[in-house]
Amino acid sequence: MKRLLPLLVTTGLLLAGGAMAQDRTERIALDGSSTSVRGQIKGNDGVQYQLDTRPHQQLTVKLASSNASNYLNVEKEGSAEALCQGAMTGNICTFRTEPGARYLVDVYLMRNAARRGESARYTLTVEQDAGYSGQAAPPPAAAAANNNAATDAVAACKSALALKSGVNTVFVLPISHVPAFGGYEVFLSLKGAQWLCTTDSRGNVNRLEQR
């Protein structure tokens, strides 16, 4: 059974992936096998959904959007790393809930689209599947290749910024990289300033600029 929730929002403030500045928050109660919410974001605005979960639920979160730069991130509250980055998983995330944990879904526009003032209409769907276990993942060979390419892109960008600045202490931001134009966009931090680095399909740095 599907249930479509109205978009009830309150104002909050969150710094998460992409270019979010002002966020709206909404709580989603998972009463049926599938629950969907519809929404719209523009520019730097984003939405954070708090999932009302129970222990040991198998959930699949999906985002369908009118804008290709609209992504979701799924995180367990208090964790240093996201469970899923939609830019890497095709905006689909499957996970099993743990006792006492709270799960958040961030919906946002990547900063390049946000800077242009783009908007997105989207549908966020949360499905429950008691018969499935384990997080959905791409085939092992493809996953390994993607991980290696992303790791190489991050390393190349860190080296380029270290060489440009003469400083070896370069930090990778929490949402560190996303596929873009056959390569990657890598987000770095140096002495409090944020940098954007892009690579081509071979892992070569083709742009490095302070944001």
C-alpha positions in Angstrom: 0.0 0.0 0.0 1.3 3.4 -0.9 0.7 6.6 1.1 1.5 10.1 -0.2 2.4 12.5 2.6 1.9 16.2 2.3 5.1 18.3 2.5 5.0 19.9 6.0 8.2 21.8 6.6 9.8 23.8 9.4 12.8 26.0 9.1 16.2 24.7 10.2 19.8 25.1 9.5 22.2 22.3 8.3 25.4 22.1 6.5 25.4 18.9 4.5 26.5 17.7 1.0 26.4 19.8 -2.1 25.5 23.5 -1.7 22.7 23.6 1.0 22.4 26.7 3.0 18.9 26.9 4.4 17.2 23.6 5.0 13.6 22.5 5.7 13.0 19.5 7.9 10.2 17.0 7.8 9.4 13.8 9.6 8.3 10.7 7.6 6.3 8.0 9.4 6.8 4.6 7.7 3.3 3.0 8.1 3.0 1.1 4.9 5.2 -0.9 2.6 5.9 2.2 0.5 5.8 5.9 1.5 6.4 8.8 -0.8 6.7 12.6 -0.4 6.9 15.2 -3.2 8.8 18.4 -2.9 10.6 21.2 -4.7 14.0 22.9 -4.0 15.8 25.8 -5.6 19.3 27.1 -5.4 21.0 26.6 -2.0 17.9 25.4 -0.3 17.6 21.7 0.7 15.3 19.4 2.7 16.2 17.0 5.4 13.8 14.1 6.2 13.9 12.3 9.5 12.7 8.7 9.1 10.5 7.2 11.9 12.0 3.8 11.8 12.0 0.6 13.9 14.9 -1.7 14.6 15.8 -4.3 12.0 13.8 -2.8 9.1 15.1 -3.2 5.6 14.6 0.1 3.8 15.2 1.3 0.3 15.3 5.0 -0.3 14.9 6.3 -3.9 14.9 9.8 -5.3 13.3 10.7 -8.7 13.9 14.3 -9.8 13.4 16.7 -12.7 17.0 17.9 -12.3 20.0 15.6 -12.9 22.0 17.6 -10.3 19.5 16.8 -7.5 20.9 14.1 -5.1 20.1 12.5 -1.8 22.4 11.5 1.0 21.4 9.0 3.7 23.1 9.1 7.1 22.8 7.7 10.5 22.6 10.6 13.0 25.9 11.0 14.8 27.9 9.0 12.3 31.0 10.7 10.7 30.2 9.2 7.2 27.1 8.9 5.1 25.5 5.5 4.6 24.9 6.4 1.0 25.8 9.2 -1.3 23.2 9.4 -4.1 25.7 10.8 -6.6 27.6 7.5 -6.3 24.7 5.1 -6.0 22.2 6.4 -8.6 20.0 8.0 -5.9 19.1 4.6 -4.4 20.1 3.5 -1.0 19.2 0.2 0.8 20.1 -0.4 4.4 19.0 -2.2 7.6 18.1 -0.1 10.6 19.8 -0.5 14.0 18.2 -0.3 17.5 18.4 3.2 18.9 19.6 4.8 15.7 17.9 7.7 13.8 18.2 8.0 10.1 18.2 11.2 8.0 17.8 11.8 4.3 19.2 15.0 2.8 17.9 16.2 -0.6 19.9 18.9 -2.3 21.3 20.4 -5.5 24.9 20.2 -6.2 26.7 23.5 -5.8 27.2 24.1 -9.6 23.4 23.9 -10.2 22.7 25.8 -7.0 24.9 28.7 -8.0 22.9 28.9 -11.2 19.7 29.2 -9.2 18.3 26.0 -10.7 15.3 24.2 -9.2 14.1 20.6 -9.0 10.8 18.9 -8.5 11.3 15.5 -6.9 9.6 12.4 -5.4 11.3 10.7 -2.5 10.2 7.1 -1.8 10.9 4.9 1.2 10.1 1.2 0.7 10.2 -1.5 3.3 11.2 -5.0 2.4 11.3 -7.6 5.2 12.7 -10.3 2.9 15.8 -8.4 1.7 19.1 -8.2 3.6 22.3 -6.4 2.8 22.9 -3.0 1.2 22.3 -2.7 -2.5 25.5 -2.3 -4.4 26.8 -2.4 -8.0 28.5 -5.5 -9.3 31.8 -6.1 -7.6 34.0 -5.4 -10.6 32.1 -2.2 -11.4 32.2 -1.1 -7.8 35.9 -1.7 -7.5 36.6 0.3 -10.7 34.4 3.2 -9.5 36.1 3.3 -6.1 39.6 3.2 -7.7 38.8 6.0 -10.1 37.3 8.1 -7.3 40.3 7.5 -5.1 42.7 8.4 -7.9 40.8 11.6 -8.6 40.9 12.7 -4.9 44.6 11.9 -4.7 45.3 13.9 -7.9 43.4 16.9 -6.7 45.0 16.9 -3.3 48.4 16.8 -4.9 47.5 19.6 -7.3 46.4 21.9 -4.5 49.4 21.0 -2.3 51.7 21.9 -5.2 49.8 25.1 -6.0 49.7 26.3 -2.4 52.9 24.9 -1.0 51.0 23.4 1.9 50.8 19.7 2.3 47.8 19.7 4.8 44.8 19.5 2.4 41.5 18.2 3.7 38.8 16.4 1.8 35.3 17.7 2.6 32.7 15.2 3.9 31.0 15.1 0.5 34.3 14.7 -1.2 33.6 13.8 -4.8 30.9 13.2 -7.4 31.0 12.0 -11.0 31.0 14.9 -13.5 31.6 15.0 -17.2 33.3 11.7 -17.4 35.6 12.5 -14.4 35.0 13.8 -10.9 34.4 17.0 -9.0 36.4 16.9 -5.8 35.8 19.3 -2.9 38.8 20.2 -0.8 39.5 22.5 2.2 42.7 24.4 2.9 43.2 26.8 5.8 39.4 27.3 6.0 38.9 28.0 2.3 37.0 25.6 0.1 38.4 24.5 -3.3 36.8 22.8 -6.3 38.9 20.5 -8.4 37.7 18.6 -11.5 39.3 15.7 -13.3 38.9 14.1 -16.7 38.1 10.5 -17.5 41.8 9.6 -17.1 42.1 11.1 -13.7 44.0 14.2 -14.8 43.3 17.5 -13.1 41.8 20.0 -15.5 40.5 22.7 -13.1 41.4 23.9 -9.7 39.8 27.0 -8.2 38.9 28.5 -4.8 35.2 28.8 -4.1 
